[in-house]
Amino acid sequence: MTEILTKGRLPYIGWDNTTVIAQVRRGYCIPPDEDWPEPLYEIIKRCWDREPQRRPKFKYLRLILTGYFADGE
């Protein structure tokens, strides 16, 4: 999600893969970008849920984001 919203910018700048994995396992979440509205960041945080079955499915994300961007929010 963050790569989509930042047009491909790396989400963990300066971190190697080992560091990223360790930090994510500790519960680290990328802080919201100043350009991300709070409702959008809430969707992003759901994608990081530790339980895979609780993460939104791609079909749901496509539906939500298509509507989100079509509404001009």
PQR file of N, CA, C, O and H, with PARSE charges and radii, in Angstrom:
ATOM      1  N   MET A   1       0.819  -1.193   0.000 -0.4000 1.5000
ATOM      2  CA  MET A   1       0.000   0.000   0.000 -0.0000 2.0000
ATOM      3  C   MET A   1       0.861   1.255   0.000  0.5500 1.7000
ATOM      4  O   MET A   1       0.602   2.187  -0.761 -0.5500 1.4000
ATOM      5  N   THR A   2       1.874   1.284   0.841 -0.4000 1.5000
ATOM      6  CA  THR A   2       2.683   2.507   0.902 -0.0000 2.0000
ATOM      7  C   THR A   2       3.423   2.745  -0.407  0.5500 1.7000
ATOM      8  O   THR A   2       3.590   3.889  -0.830 -0.5500 1.4000
ATOM      9  H   THR A   2       2.085   0.527   1.459  0.4000 1.0000
ATOM     10  N   GLU A   3       3.869   1.665  -1.050 -0.4000 1.5000
ATOM     11  CA  GLU A   3       4.559   1.821  -2.328 -0.0000 2.0000
ATOM     12  C   GLU A   3       3.610   2.391  -3.383  0.5500 1.7000
ATOM     13  O   GLU A   3       4.019   3.201  -4.215 -0.5500 1.4000
ATOM     14  H   GLU A   3       3.734   0.736  -0.706  0.4000 1.0000
ATOM     15  N   ILE A   4       2.363   1.977  -3.348 -0.4000 1.5000
ATOM     16  CA  ILE A   4       1.376   2.503  -4.295 -0.0000 2.0000
ATOM     17  C   ILE A   4       1.150   3.990  -4.051  0.5500 1.7000
ATOM     18  O   ILE A   4       1.151   4.785  -4.991 -0.5500 1.4000
ATOM     19  H   ILE A   4       2.031   1.319  -2.672  0.4000 1.0000
ATOM     20  N   LEU A   5       0.958   4.360  -2.804 -0.4000 1.5000
ATOM     21  CA  LEU A   5       0.655   5.749  -2.474 -0.0000 2.0000
ATOM     22  C   LEU A   5       1.842   6.689  -2.654  0.5500 1.7000
ATOM     23  O   LEU A   5       1.659   7.890  -2.855 -0.5500 1.4000
ATOM     24  H   LEU A   5       0.956   3.715  -2.041  0.4000 1.0000
ATOM     25  N   THR A   6       3.058   6.150  -2.584 -0.4000 1.5000
ATOM     26  CA  THR A   6       4.248   6.989  -2.745 -0.0000 2.0000
ATOM     27  C   THR A   6       4.859   6.839  -4.132  0.5500 1.7000
ATOM     28  O   THR A   6       5.972   7.306  -4.376 -0.5500 1.4000
ATOM     29  H   THR A   6       3.207   5.174  -2.420  0.4000 1.0000
ATOM     30  N   LYS A   7       4.138   6.191  -5.039 -0.4000 1.5000
ATOM     31  CA  LYS A   7       4.581   5.990  -6.422 -0.0000 2.0000
ATOM     32  C   LYS A   7       5.909   5.248  -6.495  0.5500 1.7000
ATOM     33  O   LYS A   7       6.804   5.607  -7.260 -0.5500 1.4000
ATOM     34  H   LYS A   7       3.234   5.811  -4.841  0.4000 1.0000
ATOM     35  N   GLY A   8       6.010   4.197  -5.675 -0.4000 1.5000
ATOM     36  CA  GLY A   8       7.155   3.303  -5.750 -0.0000 2.0000
ATOM     37  C   GLY A   8       8.315   3.618  -4.828  0.5500 1.7000
ATOM     38  O   GLY A   8       9.333   2.927  -4.870 -0.5500 1.4000
ATOM     39  H   GLY A   8       5.282   3.905  -5.055  0.4000 1.0000
ATOM     40  N   ARG A   9       8.192   4.639  -3.998 -0.4000 1.5000
ATOM     41  CA  ARG A   9       9.278   4.965  -3.066 -0.0000 2.0000
ATOM     42  C   ARG A   9       9.450   3.813  -2.068  0.5500 1.7000
ATOM     43  O   ARG A   9       8.468   3.241  -1.596 -0.5500 1.4000
ATOM     44  H   ARG A   9       7.365   5.200  -3.964  0.4000 1.0000
ATOM     45  N   LEU A  10      10.682   3.488  -1.761 -0.4000 1.5000
ATOM     46  CA  LEU A  10      10.943   2.424  -0.794 -0.0000 2.0000
ATOM     47  C   LEU A  10      10.390   2.831   0.567  0.5500 1.7000
ATOM     48  O   LEU A  10      10.602   3.963   1.004 -0.5500 1.4000
ATOM     49  H   LEU A  10      11.480   3.953  -2.145  0.4000 1.0000
ATOM     50  N   PRO A  11       9.688   1.929   1.239 -0.5600 1.5000
ATOM     51  CA  PRO A  11       9.066   2.295   2.508  0.2800 2.0000
ATOM     52  C   PRO A  11      10.034   2.371   3.692  0.5500 1.7000
ATOM     53  O   PRO A  11       9.770   3.105   4.644 -0.5500 1.4000
ATOM     54  N   TYR A  12      11.123   1.648   3.659 -0.4000 1.5000
ATOM     55  CA  TYR A  12      12.055   1.614   4.789 -0.0000 2.0000
ATOM     56  C   TYR A  12      13.422   2.084   4.305  0.5500 1.7000
ATOM     57  O   TYR A  12      14.352   1.286   4.188 -0.5500 1.4000
ATOM     58  H   TYR A  12      11.337   1.051   2.885  0.4000 1.0000
ATOM     59  N   ILE A  13      13.540   3.350   4.031 -0.4000 1.5000
ATOM     60  CA  ILE A  13      14.767   3.911   3.465 -0.0000 2.0000
ATOM     61  C   ILE A  13      15.922   3.741   4.449  0.5500 1.7000
ATOM     62  O   ILE A  13      15.827   4.111   5.619 -0.5500 1.4000
ATOM     63  H   ILE A  13      12.784   3.999   4.126  0.4000 1.0000
ATOM     64  N   GLY A  14      17.016   3.170   3.942 -0.4000 1.5000
ATOM     65  CA  GLY A  14      18.218   3.002   4.748 -0.0000 2.0000
ATOM     66  C   GLY A  14      18.255   1.729   5.581  0.5500 1.7000
ATOM     67  O   GLY A  14      19.237   1.480   6.279 -0.5500 1.4000
ATOM     68  H   GLY A  14      17.094   2.870   2.991  0.4000 1.0000
ATOM     69  N   TRP A  15      17.200   0.917   5.518 -0.4000 1.5000
ATOM     70  CA  TRP A  15      17.170  -0.332   6.284 -0.0000 2.0000
ATOM     71  C   TRP A  15      17.415  -1.502   5.346  0.5500 1.7000
ATOM     72  O   TRP A  15      16.878  -1.542   4.239 -0.5500 1.4000
ATOM     73  H   TRP A  15      16.402   1.119   4.950  0.4000 1.0000
ATOM     74  N   ASP A  16      18.232  -2.462   5.793 -0.4000 1.5000
ATOM     75  CA  ASP A  16      18.375  -3.689   5.021 -0.0000 2.0000
ATOM     76  C   ASP A  16      17.208  -4.617   5.365  0.5500 1.7000
ATOM     77  O   ASP A  16      16.464  -4.355   6.309 -0.5500 1.4000
ATOM     78  H   ASP A  16      18.668  -2.430   6.693  0.4000 1.0000
ATOM     79  N   ASN A  17      17.051  -5.679   4.617 -0.4000 1.5000
ATOM     80  CA  ASN A  17      15.899  -6.577   4.800 -0.0000 2.0000
ATOM     81  C   ASN A  17      15.848  -7.191   6.199  0.5500 1.7000
ATOM     82  O   ASN A  17      14.768  -7.363   6.763 -0.5500 1.4000
ATOM     83  H   ASN A  17      17.656  -5.893   3.850  0.4000 1.0000
ATOM     84  N   THR A  18      17.005  -7.519   6.755 -0.4000 1.5000
ATOM     85  CA  THR A  18      17.036  -8.102   8.096 -0.0000 2.0000
ATOM     86  C   THR A  18      16.478  -7.133   9.125  0.5500 1.7000
ATOM     87  O   THR A  18      15.717  -7.528  10.008 -0.5500 1.4000
ATOM     88  H   THR A  18      17.883  -7.379   6.297  0.4000 1.0000
ATOM     89  N   THR A  19      16.851  -5.873   9.014 -0.4000 1.5000
ATOM     90  CA  THR A  19      16.358  -4.848   9.937 -0.0000 2.0000
ATOM     91  C   THR A  19      14.861  -4.654   9.774  0.5500 1.7000
ATOM     92  O   THR A  19      14.135  -4.544  10.762 -0.5500 1.4000
ATOM     93  H   THR A  19      17.469  -5.552   8.297  0.4000 1.0000
ATOM     94  N   VAL A  20      14.397  -4.611   8.531 -0.4000 1.5000
ATOM     95  CA  VAL A  20      12.963  -4.446   8.276 -0.0000 2.0000
ATOM     96  C   VAL A  20      12.184  -5.574   8.939  0.5500 1.7000
ATOM     97  O   VAL A  20      11.206  -5.322   9.643 -0.5500 1.4000
ATOM     98  H   VAL A  20      14.988  -4.701   7.728  0.4000 1.0000
ATOM     99  N   ILE A  21      12.604  -6.800   8.722 -0.4000 1.5000
ATOM    100  CA  ILE A  21      11.891  -7.952   9.283 -0.0000 2.0000
ATOM    101  C   ILE A  21      11.880  -7.884  10.804  0.5500 1.7000
ATOM    102  O   ILE A  21      10.844  -8.114  11.428 -0.5500 1.4000
ATOM    103  H   ILE A  21      13.399  -7.004   8.150  0.4000 1.0000
ATOM    104  N   ALA A  22      13.017  -7.572  11.401 -0.4000 1.5000
ATOM    105  CA  ALA A  22      13.099  -7.492  12.870 -0.0000 2.0000
ATOM    106  C   ALA A  22      12.182  -6.395  13.408  0.5500 1.7000
ATOM    107  O   ALA A  22      11.480  -6.610  14.396 -0.5500 1.4000
ATOM    108  H   ALA A  22      13.859  -7.386  10.894  0.4000 1.0000
ATOM    109  N   GLN A  23      12.179  -5.247  12.786 -0.4000 1.5000
ATOM    110  CA  GLN A  23      11.358  -4.136  13.260 -0.0000 2.0000
ATOM    111  C   GLN A  23       9.868  -4.416  13.091  0.5500 1.7000
ATOM    112  O   GLN A  23       9.073  -4.125  13.985 -0.5500 1.4000
ATOM    113  H   GLN A  23      12.749  -5.072  11.983  0.4000 1.0000
ATOM    114  N   VAL A  24       9.496  -4.971  11.967 -0.4000 1.5000
ATOM    115  CA  VAL A  24       8.083  -5.290  11.723 -0.0000 2.0000
ATOM    116  C   VAL A  24       7.608  -6.342  12.725  0.5500 1.7000
ATOM    117  O   VAL A  24       6.494  -6.246  13.240 -0.5500 1.4000
ATOM    118  H   VAL A  24      10.142  -5.208  11.241  0.4000 1.0000
ATOM    119  N   ARG A  25       8.433  -7.331  13.000 -0.4000 1.5000
ATOM    120  CA  ARG A  25       8.053  -8.347  13.996 -0.0000 2.0000
ATOM    121  C   ARG A  25       7.879  -7.750  15.386  0.5500 1.7000
ATOM    122  O   ARG A  25       7.111  -8.270  16.195 -0.5500 1.4000
ATOM    123  H   ARG A  25       9.338  -7.408  12.582  0.4000 1.0000
ATOM    124  N   ARG A  26       8.581  -6.671  15.663 -0.4000 1.5000
ATOM    125  CA  ARG A  26       8.434  -5.974  16.950 -0.0000 2.0000
ATOM    126  C   ARG A  26       7.207  -5.058  16.966  0.5500 1.7000
ATOM    127  O   ARG A  26       6.882  -4.465  17.995 -0.5500 1.4000
ATOM    128  H   ARG A  26       9.205  -6.248  15.005  0.4000 1.0000
ATOM    129  N   GLY A  27       6.530  -4.949  15.820 -0.4000 1.5000
ATOM    130  CA  GLY A  27       5.323  -4.136  15.758 -0.0000 2.0000
ATOM    131  C   GLY A  27       5.500  -2.759  15.144  0.5500 1.7000
ATOM    132  O   GLY A  27       4.579  -1.943  15.173 -0.5500 1.4000
ATOM    133  H   GLY A  27       6.794  -5.431  14.984  0.4000 1.0000
ATOM    134  N   TYR A  28       6.682  -2.492  14.586 -0.4000 1.5000
ATOM    135  CA  TYR A  28       6.910  -1.184  13.978 -0.0000 2.0000
ATOM    136  C   TYR A  28       5.984  -0.990  12.787  0.5500 1.7000
ATOM    137  O   TYR A  28       5.795  -1.896  11.975 -0.5500 1.4000
ATOM    138  H   TYR A  28       7.431  -3.155  14.563  0.4000 1.0000
ATOM    139  N   CYS A  29       5.418   0.191  12.696 -0.4000 1.5000
ATOM    140  CA  CYS A  29       4.606   0.585  11.542 -0.0000 2.0000
ATOM    141  C   CYS A  29       5.140   1.906  11.020  0.5500 1.7000
ATOM    142  O   CYS A  29       5.511   2.789  11.795 -0.5500 1.4000
ATOM    143  H   CYS A  29       5.571   0.927  13.356  0.4000 1.0000
ATOM    144  N   ILE A  30       5.175   2.031   9.735 -0.4000 1.5000
ATOM    145  CA  ILE A  30       5.595   3.289   9.133 -0.0000 2.0000
ATOM    146  C   ILE A  30       4.630   4.375   9.598  0.5500 1.7000
ATOM    147  O   ILE A  30       3.415   4.193   9.521 -0.5500 1.4000
ATOM    148  H   ILE A  30       4.874   1.314   9.106  0.4000 1.0000
ATOM    149  N   PRO A  31       5.155   5.501  10.079 -0.5600 1.5000
ATOM    150  CA  PRO A  31       4.242   6.574  10.491  0.2800 2.0000
ATOM    151  C   PRO A  31       3.534   7.162   9.273  0.5500 1.7000
ATOM    152  O   PRO A  31       4.029   7.053   8.152 -0.5500 1.4000
ATOM    153  N   PRO A  32       2.385   7.782   9.492 -0.5600 1.5000
ATOM    154  CA  PRO A  32       1.656   8.316   8.346  0.2800 2.0000
ATOM    155  C   PRO A  32       2.437   9.434   7.656  0.5500 1.7000
ATOM    156  O   PRO A  32       3.104  10.245   8.298 -0.5500 1.4000
ATOM    157  N   ASP A  33       2.334   9.447   6.364 -0.4000 1.5000
ATOM    158  CA  ASP A  33       2.901  10.526   5.561 -0.0000 2.0000
ATOM    159  C   ASP A  33       1.971  11.724   5.722  0.5500 1.7000
ATOM    160  O   ASP A  33       0.759  11.559   5.854 -0.5500 1.4000
ATOM    161  H   ASP A  33       1.793   8.788   5.842  0.4000 1.0000
ATOM    162  N   GLU A  34       2.524  12.900   5.712 -0.4000 1.5000
ATOM    163  CA  GLU A  34       1.686  14.096   5.895 -0.0000 2.0000
ATOM    164  C   GLU A  34       0.623  14.252   4.816  0.5500 1.7000
ATOM    165  O   GLU A  34      -0.363  14.962   5.016 -0.5500 1.4000
ATOM    166  H   GLU A  34       3.509  13.034   5.604  0.4000 1.0000
ATOM    167  N   ASP A  35       0.813  13.598   3.675 -0.4000 1.5000
ATOM    168  CA  ASP A  35      -0.158  13.686   2.582 -0.0000 2.0000
ATOM    169  C   ASP A  35      -1.243  12.616   2.651  0.5500 1.7000
ATOM    170  O   ASP A  35      -2.169  12.622   1.839 -0.5500 1.4000
ATOM    171  H   ASP A  35       1.614  13.021   3.513  0.4000 1.0000
ATOM    172  N   TRP A  36      -1.140  11.701   3.607 -0.4000 1.5000
ATOM    173  CA  TRP A  36      -2.124  10.623   3.713 -0.0000 2.0000
ATOM    174  C   TRP A  36      -3.237  11.030   4.664  0.5500 1.7000
ATOM    175  O   TRP A  36      -2.976  11.310   5.834 -0.5500 1.4000
ATOM    176  H   TRP A  36      -0.388  11.696   4.266  0.4000 1.0000
ATOM    177  N   PRO A  37      -4.462  11.066   4.187 -0.5600 1.5000
ATOM    178  CA  PRO A  37      -5.583  11.325   5.099  0.2800 2.0000
ATOM    179  C   PRO A  37      -5.713  10.174   6.103  0.5500 1.7000
ATOM    180  O   PRO A  37      -5.380   9.031   5.791 -0.5500 1.4000
ATOM    181  N   GLU A  38      -6.197  10.482   7.300 -0.4000 1.5000
ATOM    182  CA  GLU A  38      -6.309   9.484   8.364 -0.0000 2.0000
ATOM    183  C   GLU A  38      -7.093   8.239   7.943  0.5500 1.7000
ATOM    184  O   GLU A  38      -6.658   7.131   8.254 -0.5500 1.4000
ATOM    185  H   GLU A  38      -6.468  11.411   7.554  0.4000 1.0000
ATOM    186  N   PRO A  39      -8.241   8.373   7.241 -0.5600 1.5000
ATOM    187  CA  PRO A  39      -8.963   7.147   6.844  0.2800 2.0000
ATOM    188  C   PRO A  39      -8.118   6.228   5.958  0.5500 1.7000
ATOM    189  O   PRO A  39      -8.226   5.005   6.048 -0.5500 1.4000
ATOM    190  N   LEU A  40      -7.294   6.809   5.119 -0.4000 1.5000
ATOM    191  CA  LEU A  40      -6.438   6.014   4.253 -0.0000 2.0000
ATOM    192  C   LEU A  40      -5.344   5.315   5.071  0.5500 1.7000
ATOM    193  O   LEU A  40      -5.017   4.156   4.814 -0.5500 1.4000
ATOM    194  H   LEU A  40      -7.207   7.803   5.047  0.4000 1.0000
ATOM    195  N   TYR A  41      -4.786   6.018   6.045 -0.4000 1.5000
ATOM    196  CA  TYR A  41      -3.769   5.406   6.897 -0.0000 2.0000
ATOM    197  C   TYR A  41      -4.370   4.263   7.717  0.5500 1.7000
ATOM    198  O   TYR A  41      -3.684   3.275   7.979 -0.5500 1.4000
ATOM    199  H   TYR A  41      -5.051   6.960   6.254  0.4000 1.0000
ATOM    200  N   GLU A  42      -5.613   4.377   8.119 -0.4000 1.5000
ATOM    201  CA  GLU A  42      -6.273   3.295   8.853 -0.0000 2.0000
ATOM    202  C   GLU A  42      -6.366   2.032   7.990  0.5500 1.7000
ATOM    203  O   GLU A  42      -6.205   0.922   8.497 -0.5500 1.4000
ATOM    204  H   GLU A  42      -6.170   5.180   7.906  0.4000 1.0000
ATOM    205  N   ILE A  43      -6.622   2.197   6.707 -0.4000 1.5000
ATOM    206  CA  ILE A  43      -6.652   1.052   5.786 -0.0000 2.0000
ATOM    207  C   ILE A  43      -5.253   0.443   5.688  0.5500 1.7000
ATOM    208  O   ILE A  43      -5.100  -0.779   5.712 -0.5500 1.4000
ATOM    209  H   ILE A  43      -6.752   3.099   6.295  0.4000 1.0000
ATOM    210  N   ILE A  44      -4.243   1.291   5.577 -0.4000 1.5000
ATOM    211  CA  ILE A  44      -2.865   0.816   5.492 -0.0000 2.0000
ATOM    212  C   ILE A  44      -2.510   0.004   6.735  0.5500 1.7000
ATOM    213  O   ILE A  44      -1.920  -1.071   6.626 -0.5500 1.4000
ATOM    214  H   ILE A  44      -4.368   2.283   5.557  0.4000 1.0000
ATOM    215  N   LYS A  45      -2.865   0.512   7.914 -0.4000 1.5000
ATOM    216  CA  LYS A  45      -2.548  -0.208   9.149 -0.0000 2.0000
ATOM    217  C   LYS A  45      -3.229  -1.573   9.198  0.5500 1.7000
ATOM    218  O   LYS A  45      -2.665  -2.519   9.748 -0.5500 1.4000
ATOM    219  H   LYS A  45      -3.344   1.386   8.002  0.4000 1.0000
ATOM    220  N   ARG A  46      -4.415  -1.692   8.639 -0.4000 1.5000
ATOM    221  CA  ARG A  46      -5.087  -2.997   8.595 -0.0000 2.0000
ATOM    222  C   ARG A  46      -4.296  -3.989   7.753  0.5500 1.7000
ATOM    223  O   ARG A  46      -4.326  -5.191   8.021 -0.5500 1.4000
ATOM    224  H   ARG A  46      -4.873  -0.924   8.191  0.4000 1.0000
ATOM    225  N   CYS A  47      -3.593  -3.502   6.745 -0.4000 1.5000
ATOM    226  CA  CYS A  47      -2.777  -4.378   5.890 -0.0000 2.0000
ATOM    227  C   CYS A  47      -1.585  -4.957   6.645  0.5500 1.7000
ATOM    228  O   CYS A  47      -1.012  -5.961   6.221 -0.5500 1.4000
ATOM    229  H   CYS A  47      -3.568  -2.526   6.527  0.4000 1.0000
ATOM    230  N   TRP A  48      -1.208  -4.332   7.762 -0.4000 1.5000
ATOM    231  CA  TRP A  48      -0.064  -4.785   8.554 -0.0000 2.0000
ATOM    232  C   TRP A  48      -0.473  -5.670   9.719  0.5500 1.7000
ATOM    233  O   TRP A  48       0.368  -5.999  10.555 -0.5500 1.4000
ATOM    234  H   TRP A  48      -1.673  -3.517   8.106  0.4000 1.0000
ATOM    235  N   ASP A  49      -1.716  -6.059   9.799 -0.4000 1.5000
ATOM    236  CA  ASP A  49      -2.171  -6.891  10.924 -0.0000 2.0000
ATOM    237  C   ASP A  49      -1.311  -8.147  11.017  0.5500 1.7000
ATOM    238  O   ASP A  49      -1.004  -8.777  10.005 -0.5500 1.4000
ATOM    239  H   ASP A  49      -2.399  -5.792   9.120  0.4000 1.0000
ATOM    240  N   ARG A  50      -0.930  -8.500  12.232 -0.4000 1.5000
ATOM    241  CA  ARG A  50      -0.088  -9.683  12.439 -0.0000 2.0000
ATOM    242  C   ARG A  50      -0.797 -10.972  12.033  0.5500 1.7000
ATOM    243  O   ARG A  50      -0.147 -11.960  11.692 -0.5500 1.4000
ATOM    244  H   ARG A  50      -1.179  -7.988  13.054  0.4000 1.0000
ATOM    245  N   GLU A  51      -2.113 -10.961  12.070 -0.4000 1.5000
ATOM    246  CA  GLU A  51      -2.895 -12.135  11.684 -0.0000 2.0000
ATOM    247  C   GLU A  51      -3.306 -12.003  10.213  0.5500 1.7000
ATOM    248  O   GLU A  51      -4.152 -11.172   9.885 -0.5500 1.4000
ATOM    249  H   GLU A  51      -2.641 -10.158  12.348  0.4000 1.0000
ATOM    250  N   PRO A  52      -2.720 -12.809   9.331 -0.5600 1.5000
ATOM    251  CA  PRO A  52      -3.015 -12.676   7.902  0.2800 2.0000
ATOM    252  C   PRO A  52      -4.502 -12.720   7.549  0.5500 1.7000
ATOM    253  O   PRO A  52      -4.942 -12.025   6.633 -0.5500 1.4000
ATOM    254  N   GLN A  53      -5.276 -13.531   8.269 -0.4000 1.5000
ATOM    255  CA  GLN A  53      -6.696 -13.647   7.944 -0.0000 2.0000
ATOM    256  C   GLN A  53      -7.468 -12.358   8.245  0.5500 1.7000
ATOM    257  O   GLN A  53      -8.580 -12.179   7.748 -0.5500 1.4000
ATOM    258  H   GLN A  53      -4.919 -14.095   9.013  0.4000 1.0000
ATOM    259  N   ARG A  54      -6.890 -11.455   9.055 -0.4000 1.5000
ATOM    260  CA  ARG A  54      -7.556 -10.196   9.367 -0.0000 2.0000
ATOM    261  C   ARG A  54      -7.149  -9.066   8.427  0.5500 1.7000
ATOM    262  O   ARG A  54      -7.722  -7.977   8.479 -0.5500 1.4000
ATOM    263  H   ARG A  54      -5.987 -11.601   9.459  0.4000 1.0000
ATOM    264  N   ARG A  55      -6.176  -9.317   7.578 -0.4000 1.5000
ATOM    265  CA  ARG A  55      -5.754  -8.292   6.612 -0.0000 2.0000
ATOM    266  C   ARG A  55      -6.784  -8.200   5.489  0.5500 1.7000
ATOM    267  O   ARG A  55      -7.378  -9.209   5.109 -0.5500 1.4000
ATOM    268  H   ARG A  55      -5.711 -10.201   7.536  0.4000 1.0000
ATOM    269  N   PRO A  56      -6.999  -6.998   4.958 -0.5600 1.5000
ATOM    270  CA  PRO A  56      -7.963  -6.875   3.859  0.2800 2.0000
ATOM    271  C   PRO A  56      -7.473  -7.619   2.615  0.5500 1.7000
ATOM    272  O   PRO A  56      -6.278  -7.667   2.322 -0.5500 1.4000
ATOM    273  N   LYS A  57      -8.413  -8.181   1.913 -0.4000 1.5000
ATOM    274  CA  LYS A  57      -8.095  -8.884   0.669 -0.0000 2.0000
ATOM    275  C   LYS A  57      -7.895  -7.856  -0.448  0.5500 1.7000
ATOM    276  O   LYS A  57      -8.394  -6.735  -0.359 -0.5500 1.4000
ATOM    277  H   LYS A  57      -9.383  -8.143   2.151  0.4000 1.0000
ATOM    278  N   PHE A  58      -7.165  -8.240  -1.494 -0.4000 1.5000
ATOM    279  CA  PHE A  58      -6.905  -7.329  -2.606 -0.0000 2.0000
ATOM    280  C   PHE A  58      -8.203  -6.858  -3.266  0.5500 1.7000
ATOM    281  O   PHE A  58      -8.312  -5.702  -3.674 -0.5500 1.4000
ATOM    282  H   PHE A  58      -6.759  -9.151  -1.566  0.4000 1.0000
ATOM    283  N   LYS A  59      -9.163  -7.736  -3.367 -0.4000 1.5000
ATOM    284  CA  LYS A  59     -10.440  -7.361  -3.982 -0.0000 2.0000
ATOM    285  C   LYS A  59     -11.095  -6.220  -3.193  0.5500 1.7000
ATOM    286  O   LYS A  59     -11.619  -5.272  -3.779 -0.5500 1.4000
ATOM    287  H   LYS A  59      -9.075  -8.676  -3.036  0.4000 1.0000
ATOM    288  N   TYR A  60     -11.060  -6.323  -1.876 -0.4000 1.5000
ATOM    289  CA  TYR A  60     -11.617  -5.277  -1.021 -0.0000 2.0000
ATOM    290  C   TYR A  60     -10.836  -3.970  -1.193  0.5500 1.7000
ATOM    291  O   TYR A  60     -11.431  -2.901  -1.334 -0.5500 1.4000
ATOM    292  H   TYR A  60     -10.634  -7.093  -1.401  0.4000 1.0000
ATOM    293  N   LEU A  61      -9.497  -4.060  -1.180 -0.4000 1.5000
ATOM    294  CA  LEU A  61      -8.671  -2.866  -1.338 -0.0000 2.0000
ATOM    295  C   LEU A  61      -8.939  -2.186  -2.672  0.5500 1.7000
ATOM    296  O   LEU A  61      -9.030  -0.961  -2.752 -0.5500 1.4000
ATOM    297  H   LEU A  61      -9.013  -4.928  -1.065  0.4000 1.0000
ATOM    298  N   ARG A  62      -9.061  -2.979  -3.698 -0.4000 1.5000
ATOM    299  CA  ARG A  62      -9.345  -2.414  -5.030 -0.0000 2.0000
ATOM    300  C   ARG A  62     -10.674  -1.675  -5.012  0.5500 1.7000
ATOM    301  O   ARG A  62     -10.775  -0.561  -5.527 -0.5500 1.4000
ATOM    302  H   ARG A  62      -8.986  -3.974  -3.633  0.4000 1.0000
ATOM    303  N   LEU A  63     -11.676  -2.278  -4.433 -0.4000 1.5000
ATOM    304  CA  LEU A  63     -12.997  -1.653  -4.360 -0.0000 2.0000
ATOM    305  C   LEU A  63     -12.943  -0.354  -3.557  0.5500 1.7000
ATOM    306  O   LEU A  63     -13.446   0.676  -4.007 -0.5500 1.4000
ATOM    307  H   LEU A  63     -11.595  -3.183  -4.014  0.4000 1.0000
ATOM    308  N   ILE A  64     -12.342  -0.400  -2.383 -0.4000 1.5000
ATOM    309  CA  ILE A  64     -12.254   0.776  -1.515 -0.0000 2.0000
ATOM    310  C   ILE A  64     -11.435   1.890  -2.160  0.5500 1.7000
ATOM    311  O   ILE A  64     -11.855   3.047  -2.178 -0.5500 1.4000
ATOM    312  H   ILE A  64     -11.934  -1.237  -2.017  0.4000 1.0000
ATOM    313  N   LEU A  65     -10.272   1.538  -2.687 -0.4000 1.5000
ATOM    314  CA  LEU A  65      -9.395   2.571  -3.248 -0.0000 2.0000
ATOM    315  C   LEU A  65      -9.924   3.131  -4.552  0.5500 1.7000
ATOM    316  O   LEU A  65      -9.727   4.312  -4.840 -0.5500 1.4000
ATOM    317  H   LEU A  65      -9.931   0.598  -2.672  0.4000 1.0000
ATOM    318  N   THR A  66     -10.589   2.313  -5.343 -0.4000 1.5000
ATOM    319  CA  THR A  66     -11.194   2.833  -6.573 -0.0000 2.0000
ATOM    320  C   THR A  66     -12.239   3.882  -6.199  0.5500 1.7000
ATOM    321  O   THR A  66     -12.275   4.958  -6.795 -0.5500 1.4000
ATOM    322  H   THR A  66     -10.749   1.354  -5.109  0.4000 1.0000
ATOM    323  N   GLY A  67     -13.072   3.584  -5.239 -0.4000 1.5000
ATOM    324  CA  GLY A  67     -14.071   4.544  -4.784 -0.0000 2.0000
ATOM    325  C   GLY A  67     -13.443   5.748  -4.122  0.5500 1.7000
ATOM    326  O   GLY A  67     -13.902   6.876  -4.304 -0.5500 1.4000
ATOM    327  H   GLY A  67     -13.043   2.710  -4.755  0.4000 1.0000
ATOM    328  N   TYR A  68     -12.397   5.515  -3.356 -0.4000 1.5000
ATOM    329  CA  TYR A  68     -11.727   6.577  -2.624 -0.0000 2.0000
ATOM    330  C   TYR A  68     -11.157   7.622  -3.593  0.5500 1.7000
ATOM    331  O   TYR A  68     -11.387   8.821  -3.433 -0.5500 1.4000
ATOM    332  H   TYR A  68     -12.024   4.599  -3.208  0.4000 1.0000
ATOM    333  N   PHE A  69     -10.418   7.154  -4.591 -0.4000 1.5000
ATOM    334  CA  PHE A  69      -9.794   8.083  -5.518 -0.0000 2.0000
ATOM    335  C   PHE A  69     -10.781   8.641  -6.535  0.5500 1.7000
ATOM    336  O   PHE A  69     -10.593   9.747  -7.042 -0.5500 1.4000
ATOM    337  H   PHE A  69     -10.231   6.180  -4.721  0.4000 1.0000
ATOM    338  N   ALA A  70     -11.821   7.890  -6.832 -0.4000 1.5000
ATOM    339  CA  ALA A  70     -12.840   8.386  -7.762 -0.0000 2.0000
ATOM    340  C   ALA A  70     -13.629   9.529  -7.131  0.5500 1.7000
ATOM    341  O   ALA A  70     -14.088  10.429  -7.834 -0.5500 1.4000
ATOM    342  H   ALA A  70     -11.974   6.992  -6.420  0.4000 1.0000
ATOM    343  N   ASP A  71     -13.786   9.496  -5.825 -0.4000 1.5000
ATOM    344  CA  ASP A  71     -14.518  10.548  -5.124 -0.0000 2.0000
ATOM    345  C   ASP A  71     -13.695  11.815  -4.958  0.5500 1.7000
ATOM    346  O   ASP A  71     -14.211  12.839  -4.511 -0.5500 1.4000
ATOM    347  H   ASP A  71     -13.413   8.765  -5.254  0.4000 1.0000
ATOM    348  N   GLY A  72     -12.421  11.749  -5.314 -0.4000 1.5000
ATOM    349  CA  GLY A  72     -11.569  12.921  -5.228 -0.0000 2.0000
ATOM    350  C   GLY A  72     -11.080  13.247  -3.831  0.5500 1.7000
ATOM    351  O   GLY A  72     -10.618  14.360  -3.579 -0.5500 1.4000
ATOM    352  H   GLY A  72     -12.002  10.917  -5.676  0.4000 1.0000
ATOM    353  N   GLU A  73     -11.174  12.288  -2.918 -0.4000 1.5000
ATOM    354  CA  GLU A  73     -10.704  12.535  -1.544 -0.0000 2.0000
ATOM    355  C   GLU A  73      -9.201  12.473  -1.463  0.5500 1.7000
ATOM    356  O   GLU A  73      -8.633  12.656  -0.387 -0.5500 1.4000
ATOM    357  H   GLU A  73     -11.549  11.384  -3.123  0.4000 1.0000
TER
END
